[in-house]
Amino acid sequence: MCECCPKKPERFETLEKLNAHEAKKPHICTFCGNRFKNKNEAKRHQNSRHVRPYSWSCSALSGYDRAFHDSTNRPGEADTCGYCGDEFPRSGGGPDTGASSGGDAPRYATVQDWDERIKHLKEVHKFGKCDSFKKFFRADHFRQHLQHGHAGTSGKWTSMLETVCMSEEDLETR
């Protein structure tokens, strides 16, 4: 019986057939002995199951401001939602304060601006509603959580949110 297919082990009539079967998965996990067809699959398995150098969690978003970053299209004048990429203008400051008007000082978000942002986060993205203890050990699984749990859309804005929610793990093996 093969041990390289832990979910569905197969029986083989001869040792030669077993060896031929196992040769299809030459890359072996050094922690648990699972076998993989290619090196990348083995490395991904080790990093997500055993080593886990990083994790992602919504609990890292300790405040509403952490879900926004300075707009790349209108720097100093608007903020971008890290979940969906929507832009929220900053209405604070005079007419000569915006970067596009030649002023040096960036505009600022007023209390009313933040009320609108917070309403957006709560109503559209269910901010603070998911299990704050849940951790993801693969970035693609965290992206799926953002998409399905928070109505997030993939784009350059999500990389900021991933960075904010990422933390280094203790490198003990699991």
CYANA upper distance limits for C-alpha pairs under 8 A (distance plus 0.5 A):
  1 MET  CA      9 PRO  CA      7.05
  1 MET  CA     10 GLU  CA      6.08
  1 MET  CA     11 ARG  CA      4.78
  1 MET  CA     12 PHE  CA      6.57
  1 MET  CA     18 LEU  CA      7.92
  2 CYS  CA      9 PRO  CA      6.13
  2 CYS  CA     10 GLU  CA      6.15
  2 CYS  CA     11 ARG  CA      6.98
  2 CYS  CA     12 PHE  CA      8.20
  2 CYS  CA     18 LEU  CA      7.04
  2 CYS  CA     22 GLU  CA      7.85
  3 GLU  CA      9 PRO  CA      6.76
  3 GLU  CA     34 ASN  CA      8.10
  4 CYS  CA      9 PRO  CA      7.79
  4 CYS  CA     22 GLU  CA      7.14
  4 CYS  CA     25 LYS  CA      8.08
  4 CYS  CA     33 GLY  CA      8.17
  4 CYS  CA     34 ASN  CA      6.01
  4 CYS  CA     35 ARG  CA      5.57
  4 CYS  CA     36 PHE  CA      8.43
  5 CYS  CA      9 PRO  CA      5.44
  5 CYS  CA     10 GLU  CA      7.94
  5 CYS  CA     34 ASN  CA      7.96
  5 CYS  CA     35 ARG  CA      7.98
  6 PRO  CA     34 ASN  CA      7.91
 11 ARG  CA     18 LEU  CA      8.46
 12 PHE  CA     17 LYS  CA      6.65
 12 PHE  CA     18 LEU  CA      6.18
 13 GLU  CA     17 LYS  CA      7.56
 13 GLU  CA     18 LEU  CA      8.42
 14 THR  CA     18 LEU  CA      6.98
 15 LEU  CA     19 ASN  CA      6.59
 16 GLU  CA     20 ALA  CA      6.62
 17 LYS  CA     21 HIS  CA      6.61
 18 LEU  CA     22 GLU  CA      6.70
 19 ASN  CA     23 ALA  CA      6.53
 20 ALA  CA     24 LYS  CA      7.34
 21 HIS  CA     25 LYS  CA      8.13
 22 GLU  CA     26 PRO  CA      7.33
 22 GLU  CA     35 ARG  CA      8.41
 24 LYS  CA     37 LYS  CA      6.66
 25 LYS  CA     35 ARG  CA      5.91
 25 LYS  CA     36 PHE  CA      5.10
 25 LYS  CA     37 LYS  CA      4.65
 25 LYS  CA     38 ASN  CA      7.70
 26 PRO  CA     35 ARG  CA      7.03
 26 PRO  CA     36 PHE  CA      6.86
 26 PRO  CA     37 LYS  CA      6.71
 26 PRO  CA     38 ASN  CA      7.97
 27 HIS  CA     35 ARG  CA      5.99
 27 HIS  CA     36 PHE  CA      5.54
 27 HIS  CA     37 LYS  CA      6.86
 27 HIS  CA     38 ASN  CA      6.74
 27 HIS  CA     39 LYS  CA      6.48
 27 HIS  CA     42 ALA  CA      6.87
 28 ILE  CA     33 GLY  CA      6.09
 28 ILE  CA     34 ASN  CA      6.22
 28 ILE  CA     35 ARG  CA      4.96
 28 ILE  CA     36 PHE  CA      6.83
 28 ILE  CA     42 ALA  CA      7.32
 29 CYS  CA     33 GLY  CA      5.35
 29 CYS  CA     34 ASN  CA      5.84
 29 CYS  CA     35 ARG  CA      6.81
 29 CYS  CA     36 PHE  CA      8.49
 29 CYS  CA     42 ALA  CA      6.60
 29 CYS  CA     43 LYS  CA      8.45
 29 CYS  CA     45 HIS  CA      8.32
 29 CYS  CA     46 GLN  CA      7.15
 31 PHE  CA     46 GLN  CA      8.05
 31 PHE  CA     50 HIS  CA      7.66
 35 ARG  CA     42 ALA  CA      7.84
 36 PHE  CA     41 GLU  CA      6.74
 36 PHE  CA     42 ALA  CA      6.16
 37 LYS  CA     41 GLU  CA      7.71
 38 ASN  CA     42 ALA  CA      7.14
 39 LYS  CA     43 LYS  CA      6.67
 40 ASN  CA     44 ARG  CA      6.53
 41 GLU  CA     45 HIS  CA      6.59
 42 ALA  CA     46 GLN  CA      6.71
 43 LYS  CA     47 ASN  CA      6.62
 44 ARG  CA     48 SER  CA      6.52
 45 HIS  CA     49 ARG  CA      6.19
 45 HIS  CA     50 HIS  CA      8.12
 46 GLN  CA     50 HIS  CA      5.61
 46 GLN  CA     51 VAL  CA      6.50
 46 GLN  CA     52 ARG  CA      8.22
 47 ASN  CA     51 VAL  CA      5.28
 47 ASN  CA     52 ARG  CA      5.38
 47 ASN  CA     53 PRO  CA      7.31
 48 SER  CA     52 ARG  CA      5.63
 48 SER  CA    137 PHE  CA      5.99
 48 SER  CA    138 ARG  CA      6.70
 49 ARG  CA    174 ARG  CA      7.57
 50 HIS  CA    173 THR  CA      5.63
 50 HIS  CA    174 ARG  CA      5.33
 51 VAL  CA    171 LEU  CA      6.60
 51 VAL  CA    172 GLU  CA      7.36
 51 VAL  CA    173 THR  CA      5.66
 51 VAL  CA    174 ARG  CA      7.33
 52 ARG  CA    137 PHE  CA      6.65
 52 ARG  CA    169 GLU  CA      7.09
 52 ARG  CA    171 LEU  CA      7.49
 52 ARG  CA    173 THR  CA      8.27
 53 PRO  CA    168 GLU  CA      6.35
 53 PRO  CA    169 GLU  CA      5.66
 53 PRO  CA    170 ASP  CA      7.62
 53 PRO  CA    171 LEU  CA      6.61
 54 TYR  CA    137 PHE  CA      6.74
 54 TYR  CA    138 ARG  CA      8.37
 54 TYR  CA    166 MET  CA      7.15
 54 TYR  CA    167 SER  CA      6.14
 54 TYR  CA    168 GLU  CA      5.02
 54 TYR  CA    169 GLU  CA      5.72
 55 SER  CA    135 LYS  CA      6.58
 55 SER  CA    136 PHE  CA      5.88
 55 SER  CA    137 PHE  CA      5.07
 55 SER  CA    138 ARG  CA      7.47
 55 SER  CA    139 ALA  CA      8.37
 55 SER  CA    166 MET  CA      6.15
 55 SER  CA    167 SER  CA      6.03
 55 SER  CA    168 GLU  CA      6.97
 55 SER  CA    169 GLU  CA      7.06
 56 TRP  CA    135 LYS  CA      6.14
 56 TRP  CA    136 PHE  CA      5.57
 56 TRP  CA    137 PHE  CA      6.99
 56 TRP  CA    138 ARG  CA      8.17
 56 TRP  CA    139 ALA  CA      7.55
 56 TRP  CA    142 PHE  CA      6.91
 56 TRP  CA    162 GLU  CA      7.64
 56 TRP  CA    165 CYS  CA      5.68
 56 TRP  CA    166 MET  CA      4.91
 56 TRP  CA    167 SER  CA      6.86
 57 SER  CA    132 SER  CA      7.60
 57 SER  CA    133 PHE  CA      7.99
 57 SER  CA    134 LYS  CA      6.78
 57 SER  CA    135 LYS  CA      5.44
 57 SER  CA    136 PHE  CA      6.93
 57 SER  CA    142 PHE  CA      8.17
 57 SER  CA    165 CYS  CA      5.87
 57 SER  CA    166 MET  CA      7.25
 58 CYS  CA    128 GLY  CA      8.41
 58 CYS  CA    130 CYS  CA      8.15
 58 CYS  CA    132 SER  CA      6.61
 58 CYS  CA    134 LYS  CA      8.33
 58 CYS  CA    165 CYS  CA      6.49
 59 SER  CA    132 SER  CA      5.27
 59 SER  CA    133 PHE  CA      7.43
 59 SER  CA    165 CYS  CA      7.94
 60 ALA  CA    164 VAL  CA      7.26
 60 ALA  CA    165 CYS  CA      5.51
 60 ALA  CA    166 MET  CA      8.13
 61 LEU  CA     66 ARG  CA      6.23
 61 LEU  CA     67 ALA  CA      7.31
 61 LEU  CA    164 VAL  CA      7.61
 61 LEU  CA    165 CYS  CA      7.04
 62 SER  CA     66 ARG  CA      7.55
 63 GLY  CA     67 ALA  CA      8.14
 64 TYR  CA     68 PHE  CA      8.03
 64 TYR  CA    118 ILE  CA      7.14
 64 TYR  CA    121 LEU  CA      8.30
 65 ASP  CA     69 HIS  CA      8.46
 66 ARG  CA    161 LEU  CA      8.44
 66 ARG  CA    164 VAL  CA      7.67
 67 ALA  CA     81 CYS  CA      6.67
 67 ALA  CA     82 GLY  CA      5.84
 67 ALA  CA     83 TYR  CA      7.86
 67 ALA  CA    161 LEU  CA      6.98
 68 PHE  CA     79 ASP  CA      6.55
 68 PHE  CA     80 THR  CA      5.90
 68 PHE  CA     81 CYS  CA      5.27
 68 PHE  CA     82 GLY  CA      5.96
 69 HIS  CA     79 ASP  CA      5.89
 69 HIS  CA     80 THR  CA      5.87
 69 HIS  CA     81 CYS  CA      7.40
 69 HIS  CA     82 GLY  CA      7.54
 69 HIS  CA    160 MET  CA      7.99
 70 ASP  CA     74 ARG  CA      8.47
 70 ASP  CA     75 PRO  CA      6.40
 70 ASP  CA     76 GLY  CA      7.25
 70 ASP  CA     78 ALA  CA      6.89
 70 ASP  CA     79 ASP  CA      5.06
 70 ASP  CA     80 THR  CA      6.60
 71 SER  CA     75 PRO  CA      5.50
 71 SER  CA     76 GLY  CA      7.87
 71 SER  CA     77 GLU  CA      8.03
 71 SER  CA     78 ALA  CA      5.94
 71 SER  CA     79 ASP  CA      5.22
 71 SER  CA     80 THR  CA      5.60
 71 SER  CA     87 GLU  CA      7.52
 74 ARG  CA     78 ALA  CA      6.26
 74 ARG  CA    100 SER  CA      8.47
 75 PRO  CA     79 ASP  CA      8.36
 75 PRO  CA     99 ALA  CA      7.60
 76 GLY  CA     98 GLY  CA      7.07
 76 GLY  CA     99 ALA  CA      6.55
 76 GLY  CA    105 ALA  CA      8.47
 76 GLY  CA    106 PRO  CA      4.99
 76 GLY  CA    107 ARG  CA      6.33
 76 GLY  CA    108 TYR  CA      8.31
 77 GLU  CA     89 PRO  CA      6.49
 77 GLU  CA     90 ARG  CA      5.96
 77 GLU  CA     91 SER  CA      8.46
 77 GLU  CA     98 GLY  CA      6.41
 77 GLU  CA     99 ALA  CA      7.40
 77 GLU  CA    106 PRO  CA      6.85
 77 GLU  CA    107 ARG  CA      5.89
 77 GLU  CA    108 TYR  CA      7.99
 78 ALA  CA     87 GLU  CA      6.77
 78 ALA  CA     88 PHE  CA      5.85
 78 ALA  CA     89 PRO  CA      4.55
 78 ALA  CA     90 ARG  CA      5.63
 78 ALA  CA    107 ARG  CA      8.48
 79 ASP  CA     87 GLU  CA      6.08
 79 ASP  CA     88 PHE  CA      5.70
 79 ASP  CA     89 PRO  CA      6.87
 79 ASP  CA     90 ARG  CA      7.80
 80 THR  CA     85 GLY  CA      5.98
 80 THR  CA     86 ASP  CA      6.14
 80 THR  CA     87 GLU  CA      5.01
 80 THR  CA     88 PHE  CA      6.78
 80 THR  CA    157 TRP  CA      7.71
 81 CYS  CA     85 GLY  CA      5.43
 81 CYS  CA     86 ASP  CA      5.89
 81 CYS  CA     87 GLU  CA      6.89
 81 CYS  CA     88 PHE  CA      8.18
 81 CYS  CA    157 TRP  CA      7.70
 82 GLY  CA    157 TRP  CA      5.55
 82 GLY  CA    158 THR  CA      5.72
 82 GLY  CA    159 SER  CA      8.39
 82 GLY  CA    160 MET  CA      6.94
 82 GLY  CA    161 LEU  CA      5.83
 83 TYR  CA    125 HIS  CA      7.82
 83 TYR  CA    146 LEU  CA      7.67
 83 TYR  CA    150 HIS  CA      7.95
 83 TYR  CA    151 ALA  CA      7.92
 83 TYR  CA    152 GLY  CA      5.09
 83 TYR  CA    153 THR  CA      6.85
 83 TYR  CA    154 SER  CA      8.46
 83 TYR  CA    157 TRP  CA      7.64
 83 TYR  CA    158 THR  CA      6.53
 83 TYR  CA    161 LEU  CA      7.70
 84 CYS  CA    151 ALA  CA      8.12
 84 CYS  CA    152 GLY  CA      5.63
 84 CYS  CA    153 THR  CA      5.52
 84 CYS  CA    154 SER  CA      7.83
 84 CYS  CA    155 GLY  CA      8.33
 84 CYS  CA    157 TRP  CA      7.82
 84 CYS  CA    158 THR  CA      8.08
 85 GLY  CA    153 THR  CA      8.18
 85 GLY  CA    155 GLY  CA      7.80
 85 GLY  CA    157 TRP  CA      6.13
 85 GLY  CA    158 THR  CA      8.30
 88 PHE  CA    113 ASP  CA      8.18
 88 PHE  CA    117 ARG  CA      7.78
 89 PRO  CA    109 ALA  CA      8.07
 89 PRO  CA    113 ASP  CA      8.07
 90 ARG  CA    107 ARG  CA      6.24
 90 ARG  CA    108 TYR  CA      5.71
 90 ARG  CA    109 ALA  CA      4.92
 90 ARG  CA    110 THR  CA      7.43
 90 ARG  CA    113 ASP  CA      7.12
 91 SER  CA    107 ARG  CA      7.18
 91 SER  CA    108 TYR  CA      7.04
 91 SER  CA    109 ALA  CA      6.51
 91 SER  CA    110 THR  CA      6.91
 91 SER  CA    113 ASP  CA      7.55
 92 GLY  CA    107 ARG  CA      5.97
 92 GLY  CA    108 TYR  CA      5.23
 92 GLY  CA    109 ALA  CA      6.11
 92 GLY  CA    110 THR  CA      5.95
 93 GLY  CA     97 THR  CA      6.46
 93 GLY  CA     98 GLY  CA      8.43
 93 GLY  CA    106 PRO  CA      8.40
 93 GLY  CA    107 ARG  CA      5.72
 93 GLY  CA    108 TYR  CA      6.92
 94 GLY  CA     98 GLY  CA      8.48
 94 GLY  CA    107 ARG  CA      8.39
 95 PRO  CA    101 SER  CA      8.17
 96 ASP  CA    101 SER  CA      6.51
 96 ASP  CA    102 GLY  CA      7.63
 96 ASP  CA    103 GLY  CA      5.69
 97 THR  CA    101 SER  CA      7.57
 97 THR  CA    102 GLY  CA      8.19
 97 THR  CA    103 GLY  CA      5.21
 97 THR  CA    104 ASP  CA      6.80
 97 THR  CA    105 ALA  CA      5.54
 97 THR  CA    106 PRO  CA      6.18
 97 THR  CA    107 ARG  CA      6.38
 98 GLY  CA    102 GLY  CA      7.38
 98 GLY  CA    103 GLY  CA      6.07
 98 GLY  CA    104 ASP  CA      7.71
 98 GLY  CA    105 ALA  CA      7.13
 98 GLY  CA    106 PRO  CA      5.83
 98 GLY  CA    107 ARG  CA      6.12
 99 ALA  CA    103 GLY  CA      5.99
 99 ALA  CA    104 ASP  CA      6.74
 99 ALA  CA    105 ALA  CA      7.70
 99 ALA  CA    106 PRO  CA      6.64
109 ALA  CA    113 ASP  CA      5.94
109 ALA  CA    114 TRP  CA      7.05
110 THR  CA    114 TRP  CA      6.82
111 VAL  CA    115 ASP  CA      6.68
112 GLN  CA    116 GLU  CA      6.87
113 ASP  CA    117 ARG  CA      6.85
114 TRP  CA    118 ILE  CA      6.47
115 ASP  CA    119 LYS  CA      6.61
116 GLU  CA    120 HIS  CA      6.69
117 ARG  CA    121 LEU  CA      6.75
118 ILE  CA    122 LYS  CA      6.64
119 LYS  CA    123 GLU  CA      6.41
120 HIS  CA    124 VAL  CA      5.97
120 HIS  CA    125 HIS  CA      7.63
121 LEU  CA    125 HIS  CA      5.49
121 LEU  CA    126 LYS  CA      6.78
121 LEU  CA    127 PHE  CA      5.85
122 LYS  CA    126 LYS  CA      5.17
122 LYS  CA    127 PHE  CA      5.35
122 LYS  CA    128 GLY  CA      8.16
123 GLU  CA    127 PHE  CA      8.37
124 VAL  CA    150 HIS  CA      7.90
124 VAL  CA    151 ALA  CA      7.39
125 HIS  CA    149 GLY  CA      8.27
125 HIS  CA    150 HIS  CA      4.84
125 HIS  CA    151 ALA  CA      6.10
125 HIS  CA    152 GLY  CA      7.62
126 LYS  CA    130 CYS  CA      8.20
126 LYS  CA    149 GLY  CA      8.31
126 LYS  CA    150 HIS  CA      6.32
127 PHE  CA    150 HIS  CA      7.91
128 GLY  CA    132 SER  CA      8.18
130 CYS  CA    149 GLY  CA      8.02
136 PHE  CA    141 HIS  CA      6.81
136 PHE  CA    142 PHE  CA      6.14
137 PHE  CA    141 HIS  CA      8.07
137 PHE  CA    142 PHE  CA      8.40
138 ARG  CA    142 PHE  CA      7.05
139 ALA  CA    143 ARG  CA      6.70
139 ALA  CA    162 GLU  CA      8.20
140 ASP  CA    144 GLN  CA      6.76
141 HIS  CA    145 HIS  CA      6.80
142 PHE  CA    146 LEU  CA      6.78
143 ARG  CA    147 GLN  CA      6.69
143 ARG  CA    154 SER  CA      8.27
144 GLN  CA    148 HIS  CA      6.49
144 GLN  CA    149 GLY  CA      8.43
145 HIS  CA    149 GLY  CA      5.70
145 HIS  CA    150 HIS  CA      7.61
146 LEU  CA    150 HIS  CA      5.47
146 LEU  CA    151 ALA  CA      7.01
146 LEU  CA    152 GLY  CA      5.62
146 LEU  CA    153 THR  CA      8.29
147 GLN  CA    151 ALA  CA      5.45
147 GLN  CA    152 GLY  CA      4.72
147 GLN  CA    153 THR  CA      6.40
147 GLN  CA    154 SER  CA      8.16
148 HIS  CA    152 GLY  CA      7.72
153 THR  CA    158 THR  CA      8.19
154 SER  CA    158 THR  CA      6.55
155 GLY  CA    159 SER  CA      8.03
156 LYS  CA    160 MET  CA      8.18
157 TRP  CA    161 LEU  CA      7.61
158 THR  CA    162 GLU  CA      6.66
159 SER  CA    163 THR  CA      6.67
160 MET  CA    164 VAL  CA      6.79
161 LEU  CA    165 CYS  CA      6.64
162 GLU  CA    166 MET  CA      6.44
